[in-house]
Amino acid sequence: MEKFKEKLASLRAEAEAANTRADELDAKVKQLEAEHTQKDHELTSLQSRLKLVEEQLEKTENELKSSSNNFREADLRVEQLDKKSTQLENQLAEMEKAYEEYKQKYEASRAEFEDLERQLEGV
């Protein structure tokens, strides 16, 4: 009977150790499940942030494309205005040159007219 009691005590000790180990493993499972839940929340949060960043990137890319197009259009307009400005400056220079020529002709004609007028006064 003594052996039976020893065996029973041994089995109880093993059962107690197994229960302790089971409790530890249950605690570990709960901890891992909590970590898993936390990681799921983090993943969901990161996915939301990623979606927002992707939307912001798309919006920024569209704005950049629009700004680039506007810049090209403005650059083309500046180029056209530069050409027009150069044409107008050349036209102005030609007109100033023509004005000076006409002014000289006028002065020469006026001097000739005054000279003729003096000659006619003397007659």
C-alpha positions in Angstrom: 0.0 0.0 0.0 2.9 2.3 0.7 4.0 2.0 -2.9 0.5 2.9 -4.0 0.5 6.0 -1.8 3.9 7.0 -3.2 2.7 6.4 -6.8 -0.5 8.4 -6.0 1.7 11.3 -4.6 3.9 11.1 -7.6 0.9 11.3 -9.9 -0.5 14.2 -8.0 2.8 16.0 -8.2 2.9 15.3 -11.9 -0.7 16.5 -12.3 0.1 19.6 -10.2 3.2 20.3 -12.4 1.1 19.7 -15.6 -1.6 22.1 -14.3 1.0 24.7 -13.4 2.5 24.2 -16.9 -1.0 24.4 -18.5 -1.7 27.6 -16.5 1.7 29.1 -17.7 0.9 28.1 -21.3 -2.6 29.6 -21.0 -1.1 32.8 -19.8 1.4 32.7 -22.6 -1.5 32.1 -25.1 -3.4 35.0 -23.7 -0.3 37.2 -23.9 0.3 36.2 -27.5 -3.3 36.7 -28.4 -3.1 40.2 -26.9 0.0 40.9 -28.8 -1.6 39.6 -32.0 -4.6 41.9 -31.4 -2.3 44.8 -30.8 -0.4 44.0 -34.0 -3.7 43.7 -35.9 -4.6 47.2 -34.6 -1.2 48.5 -35.6 -1.5 46.9 -39.0 -5.0 48.5 -39.5 -3.6 51.8 -38.4 -0.6 51.6 -40.7 -2.9 50.5 -43.6 -5.1 53.6 -43.0 -2.0 55.8 -42.9 -0.7 54.2 -46.0 -4.0 54.8 -47.8 -3.9 58.5 -46.7 -0.3 58.9 -47.8 -1.1 57.3 -51.1 -4.0 59.6 -51.6 -1.9 62.6 -50.7 0.8 61.4 -53.0 -1.7 61.1 -55.9 -3.1 64.6 -55.1 0.5 66.0 -55.0 1.4 64.3 -58.2 -1.7 65.8 -59.9 -0.9 69.2 -58.5 2.7 68.8 -59.8 1.5 67.8 -63.2 -0.9 70.7 -63.3 1.8 73.1 -62.1 4.3 71.7 -64.7 1.7 72.3 -67.4 1.0 75.8 -66.2 4.7 76.5 -66.1 5.2 75.2 -69.6 2.3 77.4 -70.8 3.7 80.4 -68.9 7.1 79.7 -70.3 5.7 79.5 -73.8 3.8 82.7 -73.3 6.9 84.5 -72.0 8.8 83.3 -75.1 6.1 84.6 -77.3 6.0 87.9 -75.4 9.8 88.2 -75.7 9.6 87.7 -79.5 6.8 90.3 -79.6 8.9 92.7 -77.4 11.9 92.2 -79.7 9.7 92.9 -82.8 8.3 96.1 -81.1 11.7 97.2 -80.1 13.0 96.8 -83.7 9.9 98.6 -85.0 10.5 101.4 -82.6 14.2 101.7 -83.6 13.1 101.8 -87.3 10.5 104.4 -86.5 13.0 106.5 -84.5 15.5 106.2 -87.4 12.8 107.3 -89.9 11.8 110.1 -87.6 15.4 111.4 -87.5 15.6 111.2 -91.3 12.3 113.1 -91.7 13.5 115.6 -89.1 16.7 116.2 -91.0 14.8 116.5 -94.2 12.4 118.9 -92.5 15.2 121.0 -91.1 16.9 121.0 -94.5 13.6 121.9 -96.2 12.9 124.6 -93.6 16.4 126.1 -94.0 15.9 126.0 -97.8 12.5 127.6 -97.4 13.9 130.3 -95.2 16.7 130.9 -97.6 14.2 131.3 -100.5 12.0 133.5 -98.4 15.0 135.8 -97.7 15.8 135.9 -101.4 12.3 136.7 -102.3 12.1 139.5 -99.7 15.2 141.0 -101.3 13.6 141.1 -104.7 
